[in-house]
Amino acid sequence: MSDSGTYIKTGCKEFDQLYPLVKSFLEQDVMDVVIDGRSIRGYHAPDTKSIWIRDYSDMLRGVKYFEQDLKSTVEHFADTQARNGRIFDYFTTSPEKLPCERENWTKYVRVPVEADVEFRFVKAAFLAWQATGDDPWIQTLLPSLEKALDYNLTHPWRFDEKTGLIKRPYTIDTWDFAYTAGRHDWLQFQIDDFTFWGIMHGDNSGYYEAFRIMERLHRYLGAVDSAQLWRKRAQRIRSNLNQVCWNGRFYTHFYKLNPVEIPGVEEKLQLSLSNPMDINRGVTDQEMAASIIQEYQRRGQESQAFAPWFSIDPPFPGGIFGDEKLKAGAYVNGGILPLVGGELAKAAFEHGFEEYGVEILKAYFELVASSGESYLWYFPDGTPASKETSTSPEALPTDGWGSSAMLYALLEGLAGIEDRHKMFEKSRISPRWFAAGVGKAEVRVEYTSSGATLGYDYFLYSDRLVLKMFAPQSHIQFHILLPKDVHVRSVTMAGQSLKCQICHIQQSRYCDFEATVRGEADIILQWE
């Protein structure tokens, strides 16, 4: 291995240059603060100088490859946890509402209508542990993680006993302001006597994933009974979610617990941004995942938008959430988010729509490469967000939230390197370069915080595929996308035959097998 770090080499700039480009966005989003004499290093979204757990937990999917300090932000959210388990949305030491706010005090905020904060805290902790491999650290953190999830399963603002699901006020998907039918004079972040309650699918898929994380951590740390408890909770919330919110094509945006009608809105048609995330969090089966992806494909063909990465489609009437800037096609009311595109691409790679995933990555690269700018959202005609059109005080061209989602799709979807435990000790390798027309690729990923690394060289020939694997030690599940109409005759590693089976996903065929790699190994799939 002549090079070090994370990289891709295929000869195609849209793949080779994407990691350095996304890394450059993320490096401009670093936020270092000192609180109570302790240094904390986090990353902020492009619309605020604050460290929000919601975007930080997703941005870690890109940050984890190059950042040394992955733990201090998670620790600070744990250190400031309320006695009932609640986690703050964000903290900052920077003035937020210039020029009226000038104080550089330390500020903590929890937006009451938010129901997704605690599952994002769990996900951030898990990603930090995966990259660092620090078992004592995650074991010390476990009580905080449990307390955070228990808060959402017990607090009357968070849990609906009748449906057995996490509830929230009527917001646009996962965003943080609620519909009030005109009872509030601006964006409503509070819960009051007029709150319209309901179930938002993305909250519940997030808690499903968090419960599965807790199951994995407890099982690994030897707490089998606790692992079983979290497994049952995960099964229950997935079952309830799919019974209540699945409408036969995708997840209904908001299942209402209070009767409320919004004039001019066909709510049964609204496709909201958490749908691709639901797939990636594991609550769908293959048929449901395919249905959601096909819904995006269909709307992409019918829409005039430059990409179908809708925050919500169709949008709400302009201004009804309390701010005239929230017109149709703006921000979370129908704007186009790379965050959605990245999640959609990852889902496409996993569920038999590999060429569609490639299309999304290429479209994103074309969108950002020439300008070197990436925005949190765009108008459907491609015009980027600006200070004038956003409800937030800033709209910087260094969006790490959406770009990290695109990188997630590239490295774990197209290149197909997934950490299935920690430090790549158990992994899945699923290279899908055939779908991109790439016959030769060199892929390496590394966690800088621990030095853990994994990689391969990929060579596709007419009669075989050769994978030259590089791994200190990893038990690997191989999931190899096959060219069309080939018949696999053998799979070998170091001349030894490996048992394999053919897996069909939509129209795609994969060859599945397992092997433990120590150092370097050549794996050859021979076909006719």
VENDA-V268375 format. One record per residue. N is the residue number from 1. RES is the residue in one letter. BURIAL is + if it has 9 or more other C-alpha atoms within 8 Angstrom, else -. Layout:
n,res,burial
N,RES,BURIAL
N,RES,BURIAL
//
This chain:
n,res,burial
1,M,-
2,S,-
3,D,-
4,S,-
5,G,+
6,T,+
7,Y,+
8,I,+
9,K,+
10,T,+
11,G,-
12,C,-
13,K,-
14,E,+
15,F,+
16,D,+
17,Q,-
18,L,+
19,Y,+
20,P,-
21,L,+
22,V,+
23,K,+
24,S,-
25,F,+
26,L,+
27,E,-
28,Q,-
29,D,+
30,V,+
31,M,+
32,D,-
33,V,+
34,V,-
35,I,-
36,D,-
37,G,-
38,R,-
39,S,+
40,I,+
41,R,+
42,G,+
43,Y,+
44,H,+
45,A,+
46,P,+
47,D,+
48,T,+
49,K,+
50,S,+
51,I,+
52,W,+
53,I,+
54,R,+
55,D,+
56,Y,+
57,S,+
58,D,+
59,M,+
60,L,+
61,R,+
62,G,+
63,V,+
64,K,+
65,Y,+
66,F,+
67,E,+
68,Q,-
69,D,-
70,L,+
71,K,-
72,S,+
73,T,+
74,V,+
75,E,-
76,H,+
77,F,+
78,A,+
79,D,-
80,T,-
81,Q,+
82,A,-
83,R,-
84,N,-
85,G,+
86,R,+
87,I,+
88,F,+
89,D,+
90,Y,+
91,F,+
92,T,+
93,T,+
94,S,+
95,P,+
96,E,+
97,K,-
98,L,-
99,P,-
100,C,-
101,E,-
102,R,+
103,E,-
104,N,-
105,W,-
106,T,+
107,K,-
108,Y,+
109,V,-
110,R,+
111,V,+
112,P,-
113,V,+
114,E,+
115,A,+
116,D,+
117,V,+
118,E,+
119,F,+
120,R,+
121,F,+
122,V,+
123,K,+
124,A,+
125,A,+
126,F,+
127,L,+
128,A,+
129,W,+
130,Q,+
131,A,+
132,T,+
133,G,+
134,D,-
135,D,-
136,P,-
137,W,-
138,I,+
139,Q,-
140,T,-
141,L,+
142,L,-
143,P,-
144,S,+
145,L,+
146,E,-
147,K,+
148,A,+
149,L,+
150,D,+
151,Y,+
152,N,+
153,L,+
154,T,-
155,H,-
156,P,-
157,W,-
158,R,+
159,F,+
160,D,+
161,E,-
162,K,-
163,T,-
164,G,+
165,L,+
166,I,+
167,K,+
168,R,+
169,P,+
170,Y,+
171,T,+
172,I,+
173,D,+
174,T,+
175,W,-
176,D,+
177,F,+
178,A,+
179,Y,+
180,T,+
181,A,-
182,G,+
183,R,-
184,H,+
185,D,-
186,W,-
187,L,+
188,Q,+
189,F,+
190,Q,-
191,I,+
192,D,-
193,D,-
194,F,-
195,T,+
196,F,+
197,W,+
198,G,+
199,I,+
200,M,+
201,H,+
202,G,+
203,D,+
204,N,+
205,S,+
206,G,+
207,Y,+
208,Y,+
209,E,+
210,A,+
211,F,+
212,R,+
213,I,+
214,M,+
215,E,+
216,R,+
217,L,+
218,H,+
219,R,+
220,Y,-
221,L,-
222,G,-
223,A,+
224,V,-
225,D,-
226,S,+
227,A,+
228,Q,+
229,L,+
230,W,+
231,R,+
232,K,-
233,R,+
234,A,+
235,Q,+
236,R,-
237,I,+
238,R,+
239,S,-
240,N,+
241,L,+
242,N,+
243,Q,-
244,V,-
245,C,+
246,W,+
247,N,-
248,G,-
249,R,+
250,F,+
251,Y,+
252,T,+
253,H,+
254,F,+
255,Y,+
256,K,+
257,L,-
258,N,-
259,P,-
260,V,-
261,E,-
262,I,-
263,P,-
264,G,-
265,V,-
266,E,-
267,E,-
268,K,-
269,L,-
270,Q,+
271,L,+
272,S,+
273,L,+
274,S,+
275,N,+
276,P,+
277,M,+
278,D,+
279,I,+
280,N,+
281,R,+
282,G,+
283,V,+
284,T,+
285,D,-
286,Q,-
287,E,-
288,M,+
289,A,+
290,A,+
291,S,+
292,I,+
293,I,+
294,Q,-
295,E,+
296,Y,+
297,Q,+
298,R,-
299,R,+
300,G,+
301,Q,-
302,E,-
303,S,-
304,Q,-
305,A,+
306,F,-
307,A,-
308,P,+
309,W,+
310,F,+
311,S,+
312,I,+
313,D,+
314,P,+
315,P,+
316,F,+
317,P,+
318,G,+
319,G,+
320,I,+
321,F,+
322,G,+
323,D,+
324,E,-
325,K,+
326,L,+
327,K,+
328,A,+
329,G,+
330,A,+
331,Y,+
332,V,+
333,N,+
334,G,+
335,G,+
336,I,+
337,L,+
338,P,+
339,L,+
340,V,+
341,G,+
342,G,+
343,E,+
344,L,+
345,A,+
346,K,+
347,A,+
348,A,+
349,F,+
350,E,+
351,H,+
352,G,+
353,F,+
354,E,+
355,E,+
356,Y,+
357,G,+
358,V,+
359,E,-
360,I,+
361,L,+
362,K,+
363,A,-
364,Y,+
365,F,+
366,E,+
367,L,-
368,V,+
369,A,+
370,S,-
371,S,-
372,G,-
373,E,+
374,S,+
375,Y,+
376,L,+
377,W,+
378,Y,+
379,F,+
380,P,+
381,D,-
382,G,-
383,T,-
384,P,-
385,A,+
386,S,+
387,K,+
388,E,-
389,T,-
390,S,+
391,T,-
392,S,-
393,P,+
394,E,+
395,A,+
396,L,+
397,P,+
398,T,+
399,D,+
400,G,+
401,W,+
402,G,+
403,S,+
404,S,+
405,A,+
406,M,+
407,L,+
408,Y,+
409,A,+
410,L,+
411,L,+
412,E,+
413,G,+
414,L,+
415,A,+
416,G,+
417,I,+
418,E,+
419,D,+
420,R,+
421,H,+
422,K,+
423,M,+
424,F,+
425,E,+
426,K,+
427,S,+
428,R,+
429,I,+
430,S,+
431,P,+
432,R,+
433,W,+
434,F,+
435,A,+
436,A,-
437,G,-
438,V,+
439,G,+
440,K,+
441,A,+
442,E,+
443,V,+
444,R,+
445,V,+
446,E,+
447,Y,+
448,T,+
449,S,+
450,S,+
451,G,-
452,A,+
453,T,+
454,L,+
455,G,+
456,Y,+
457,D,+
458,Y,+
459,F,+
460,L,+
461,Y,-
462,S,-
463,D,-
464,R,+
465,L,+
466,V,+
467,L,+
468,K,+
469,M,+
470,F,+
471,A,+
472,P,+
473,Q,+
474,S,+
475,H,+
476,I,+
477,Q,+
478,F,+
479,H,+
480,I,+
481,L,+
482,L,+
483,P,-
484,K,-
485,D,-
486,V,-
487,H,-
488,V,+
489,R,-
490,S,+
491,V,+
492,T,+
493,M,+
494,A,-
495,G,-
496,Q,-
497,S,-
498,L,+
499,K,-
500,C,+
501,Q,-
502,I,-
503,C,-
504,H,-
505,I,+
506,Q,-
507,Q,-
508,S,+
509,R,+
510,Y,+
511,C,+
512,D,+
513,F,+
514,E,+
515,A,+
516,T,-
517,V,+
518,R,+
519,G,+
520,E,+
521,A,+
522,D,+
523,I,+
524,I,+
525,L,+
526,Q,+
527,W,+
528,E,-
//
